[in-house]
């Protein structure tokens, strides 16, 4: 059991991406990222050892000087792949050495403090559902990120159902992300109205399966929702995400808070 706790709801969240790794200090009680974010490029190749060094460097930077997070507090880290019980099960944009690796243990040993890892889409979705566009919404919330592929998070009453790979739903014989991702629109040169028809097919299927209370759209394309949302005909309210690039950091910090509760028994 830990005897030293973070002060006033402050946690470190680190978001690992295929090209960059960023971290920040989050005050979950106030719902804000304090100070500036720390950015470093993702090492190439993105081996476990090299990535853990970058995570350690960012953590050291965020805990330097007069900082409200002490050196015993858990750190939350996102990972761009499937994570089950702290073990990475995929590595689409990372070195294949990550597959079936206990990344919780890897980062915990390198940082010499508890680390809790969460899938990146799950982290961003959880943050949006709890303190972003879905704040206060009961029932099922779907957070769908339209980018290179389709990322997704499934939240019920504020609780995450992990590893919901809804971008791989089969729509008309294809993985949805092959035809309905933001990259698919660019690759095929679709107009926004043509792309909206693809999204209509995809979101109608999600609506039929899950009957959500709210759908939140994330990714860079969420800044252009006026181009396609007016063309959609859904029963479910559908809105753009609000936390933008900080969503993953927020979600990682939430994961750190959950880890602290498990370690100390204190919420």
N, C-alpha and C positions, 0 to 999 in steps of 0.2 A: 504493500500500500504506500502511496506517495504521501509525504508529509509536507511538501511545499506545493502551493497551488498558484496558478496565474492570478493576477490582480484584476478585479472588476470585469471579468468576462473577456479578457484579451487572449487571442490565440493567433498562432502563425499558420497561415495557409500557403501552400506552394502548389502551383499548377504546372504540370509537365506536359508540354506539347511536342509535336514532331519536329518543330523548328526552333522553339524557344521555351525557356523555363522562367516563370515569374513567381514572385512571392510577395506577401504583404502581411502587415499586422492588422488584425480585424478585431474590433470591439463589438462582440455579438450582442451585448446589452443595448448599445446605441445603434447597432446596425450600420456601422461605418468602417471603411478602411482608413486607418490612421497613417499619416505620412505618405511618402512616395513608394511606389512599387519598385522592387528590385528585379531587373531583367538580365538574363544571360542566355546566349545561344545554346540550344541542345547540342551536345557534343556529337561529332560524326566520326566513326560509328557510335551510335547511342547504346554503348554497352552498359550493363548494370554498374560496373565499377566507376565508369566515367560519369554516368548520370548521378550516382550517389555522391560523388565529389562536388558536383554543381549544387545539389540539394543542400549539402553540408555548408558550402560556401554562402549560399543565400541565407541559410539559417543563422550562421555566425554574424552576417551583416545585420540581420534584423534583430538580433539579441545584443548587439554591441551598445556600449554606453548606458545611459539611463533609460532603461526600457521596462515597461510594465510586465513583460513576460519573462519569468525566471528560467533558469537552466534545467529545471525538472519538469517543465510543462510539456505535455505531448504536442507534437507537430502533426498537422494534417497535410497529406500529399495526394494529389490526383495522379492517375496513371491512364494513358490513352489506350486502354484495352480492358478486357474482362478481368475482374478481380473477384476471387471467391475466398473468403476467410484469410485474406492477406496474401494470397498466392495469385500471381498473374497467369492467366490462361491463354492469352493471345498477345501478339506483338506486331500489329500491322505497320506501325511507323517507328518501331524500336528494334534494337538488335534481337535476333532470335534467341539469344541466351536468356532473355527475360521469360520465355515460355516455361511454365511450371516452376518458377522461382518464387521463393518466399520473400517477397519484397518488403513486407513489414519488418522482418528480421534483418534484412540487408540494410535498410535505412536506419533502423533502431541501433544496430551495432556501429554504423558509421557515425551517427550523430551523438551517440551515447546518451540518448534520451528516448522516451517512447514515441514511436511514429505509427500512425494509422493511415493506411492507403485506401483510396476509394476511386472507382472508375470516374473518368473526367466528365462524361455526360451526366452521370448520376449526381456528381457534385454540383455541377452548374444547375441542373434541374431542381435539385433539393433547395438550393439557394433561391432560385426564382419562385418556387412554390411557397417557401416560408417567409421570405422578406423582400421579394421582388414583385413581379406582376401578379402572382397568385396569392399574395399575403392575405390571410383571413378566409380563404376559400376552403370550404369543407368538401369532403367527398373526393372523387378522382380528378386529379390534375395531370395532364400530359404536357411535357415540355419537349418540343421537337426542334432540333437544331439542323438547319439546312445549310450544308457546306459542301466539302469534298464528297461526303456521304450524307447519311441522315443519322444523327445522334438522337437519343431519346432517353427520357426519364419518366417513370411512372410513380406518382405519389398519391397516397390515400390518407386523408386526414392528417397531412403533414408528415407522414411516415413514408420513407422510401421503400419501394419494391425493387431491389437491385438487379442490374444487368438485363434490363428489358430492351432487347435489341430490335426495336420496332422498325428500324430502317431495313430490316431483312424480311419483312412481311412480303409474301408473294402477291403481286398485283399484276393480273393479266399475264402470268407466266414469267415475270421478272421480279428480282428483288426491287423493292420500292425505290431504294436509293439509286439504282441504275438509271431510272427514268425520271425521278422527281427531286433529285438533289439539286442544289444551286449550280454545281459544276455541270450536271446533265443539261441544264438550260443553256449554259454558255457553250458547251460542246456541240449541241445540236442547233444552236442559233435560234432558239425559240423566242417568239415575242412573249411579252408578259401575259397576254391573254391566252396564248397557247400553253404557256407554263402553268397558268392558273387551272386549266383543264386537267393537267396531270395532278396538281395538288388537290383538286376537287375529288378525284378518284381515290387518292391516298387517304385524305382526311375523312372522307365518307366511310371508308373501311374501318378506320380507327374509331370513328363515332359509333358505328354499328357494333363493334366488338366490345368497347369499353364504356360506352355511355358516359363520357366524362362531363364534369361540371364546367371545365375550362381547358382550352388548349392554348399554350404559350409558344410562340415562334422565336427561336434564338438563331444565332449565327449572324454573319455580316449582312445577310439578306433581310434580317429583321428590321434594318433601317430603311427598307424600301417597301414596307408592307402596303403602302398606298397604291403600289403598282399591281398587286394581286389579291389582297384581301377583299376589295369590293366585288371581285368576280366570283367569290366563293359563296355557295349556298349551303349553310350548315345550321343545324339546330343549336349547336354548342357555340358559346362565345369564344372567339379566337383573337388573341391580342399579341403584340410584340413584347419580347423580353425587355426588361428595364435595367438590369445590372451590367449588361454589355460584357466587356473583357474582364470584369472583376468577378463574374459569377463563379468561376472555378475556384478562385481564392476564397470567396465566401463559403462555398461548399466544403472546401478542404478544412477551413477553420471550424465549421460545424462538426466535421468528422473528428477533429482534435478534441472538441468539447465532449463528444460522445465517448471517446477513448478515456478522457479524464474521469468521466462519471463511472465507467467500468473499473478503472484503476483505484479510485478513491471511495466510490460509493456516494459521492457528493454530486448532486445535480448542479 
